Amino acid sequence: MRFLVPLVAALVPLLITPGLLSYFDVTPKIVILLFGVALISLYPRENSRNIRALLATTAGRWFAALLAVTWAAFALAASFSRYDKVSVHGGTWRRLGMLTETGLLLFVLTAAAWMAADRNNVRTLLRWCTASGGLGAVYGIFQYFGWDPLLPAKAYQVGEGAFTIVRSPGTLGHADYFAAWLVAIVPLALTLDQIEGVRWRKTIARAVAVLAIAAIVLSGTRSAILGLAIGAIAFAVLRRSRIRIRVIAFGLALAAAFALFFFSPLGVKLRARLYWSLDDPRGGARLLLWRDSLRMAGSRPWAGFGPETFSYEFPRFESLELARAYPDFYHESPHNIFLDALTGEGLLGLLALLGLCGLALWAIPRTPASLSAGFVAALACLQFNVFVLATALYFYLLLALLAVTTLREAPVQGSAARWSRWLWPLGWIAGLVLAVFALQLVAADRYLQLAQRAVAAGNVEQAAQAYRAYLQWNVKGAGADLDYSRAMEQLAIRTPLFATRLAARQQALEAGARATSTADDRQNAWYNLAMLFAAENDTASVERSLRNAIAWAPNWFKPHWTLAQLLEITGRHQEALAEAAAAVERDGGHDPEVTETLRKLQQKQAPR
């Protein structure tokens, strides 16, 4: 237990396995967390003693109770979800379903109890988290400069020439998640600096805080930069200390150094990011997305739609205004942690999250200013983001630290035997379930990676064999059928061999049909199936698939546009005209070819 808790906390955000697993930035993080929880469950006597220490105080009891309410909200929402298997196992993009959430909350509870039982453990956790943040920040900085031994730099670069921007994903798969994690690292490092007694350790902690801030700025993540600014203001208010000349001088030196870097050749990608940000001051689709998400939540406020089901349900609530502004955009989440809780787990989930934040606000006057300001910074950042495993873990750890540091040292009374008697079987059962789930995830992901390699090599038979193994291991609910179908169709198009083309098309069609019940974005799955049927000249199936795509996403322009062309070919001109008009209305003028289709149809109708 002494090293298990901090080791898991340090490894979860860092661990990626490109080349070994398909979802290399998601699956290994979940696996390390769930196996960590399973191993922690092997210490029932120590866990019971630690939990008794946590529950010995009011703040500890509130924290544990709110974690329990959070889990109950997940469980209830999953049980009432239309896609219960997805809500339990999680979608493919972050796998944050009820099982993963259970492991996360159990880990946070045991970590908080571990720190409450021995306050020296706070320093241990801070050291490991700070070390993890330092390594992650250095890697993100290297990515900005194009030095990446693990991932292809082109994967996170956008634009060309002087307008190329870099969104360093670090080890979290996306710059937004990476920067949000680093926002939590900064206060952890600064808190460690305050409690360390050795000068070189204090220096390292400060250096990590500076590196994390630099990595956030270089990632170009506006929400994280805003969070840092708000956190800095909160820190200054909470410290209530005079601004010293030395501090002003240090700040001016940093500003001057940043200005020199920004206007130097090394800052060209950062300047491009600033240009892009000024061109989009509203933060993309977020304002309209939030409004439509609230409308969605209002249709099912009590139980929510279920964890991980936003991408399934939201297209039916997407407004025409949002569709016109971003006509071919996929919204996997509401990009706000409170809206994510409300749409997924309903009012109970939202109240649980608000309760945890309220507990943190109550603890602010009783805790170090760096931790309190860090919570404010993280909360501000996450108003423009949603939880993935690493960001959720560190947000909850911040809350745990706020709760634990308010506790006074209180000896644990009595024996832990009574607690361990029932913690032992419960811990073993929970650990076993989570470990089996983790094994399924990693085995399925490995076979999926092998299938993708075989597709890239043009070996249809080997790919099909590996994919069948993936289907056997993959948990029920969401799956990779849509991506596999598209990859096989691309192989069929590029191969010169007739037998390979035939086998690849068959694989693409079979996976495409399954994708209509396994894809996170069902409208795309139906549209993909329509294109596959079009290659087979199956007109009736193409029309049926397009109409299903429209049913899943009524305001997506593409199936309307494609259906208009199909209807015109089959001699139904008036229906084609109506669908073409619907496509133009939803496209918002972004694609000239859509408007051109309507113009041609109108010309045919006009009297000569």
Secondary structure, DSSP 8 states (H G I E B T S, - for coil): -TTHHHHHHHHHHH---BTTBTTTTTHHHHHHHHHHHHHHTT-HHHHHHHHHHHTTSHHHHHHHHHHHHHHHHHHHHHHH-TTHHHHHH--TTT--SHHHHHHHHHHHHHHHHHHHH-THHHHHHHHHHHHHHHHHHHHHHHHHTT--SSS-GGGGEESSGGG-EE---TTTTSHHHHHHHHHHHHHHHHHHHHH--SHHHHHHHHHHHHHHHHHHHHHT-HHHHHHHHHHHHHHHHHH-----HHHHHHHHHHHHHHHHHHTSGGGHHHHHHHHHHHH-TT-TTHHHHHHHHHHHHHTSTTT-S-TT-HHHHGGGT--HHHHHHSTT----S-SSHHHHHHHHHHHHHHHHHHHHHHHHHHHGGGS-HHHHHHHHHHHHHGGG----HHHHHHHHHHHHHHHHTT-------S-SHHHHHHHHHHHHHHHHHHHHHHHHHHHHHHHHHHHHHHHHHT-HHHHHHHHHHHHHHS-SS--SHHHHHHHHHHHHHH---HHHHHHHHHHHHHHHHHHTTT-SSHHHHHHHHHHHHHHTT-HHHHHHHHHHHHHH-TT-HHHHHHHHHHHHHTT-HHHHHHHHHHHHHHHTT--HHHHHHHHHHHHHHS--
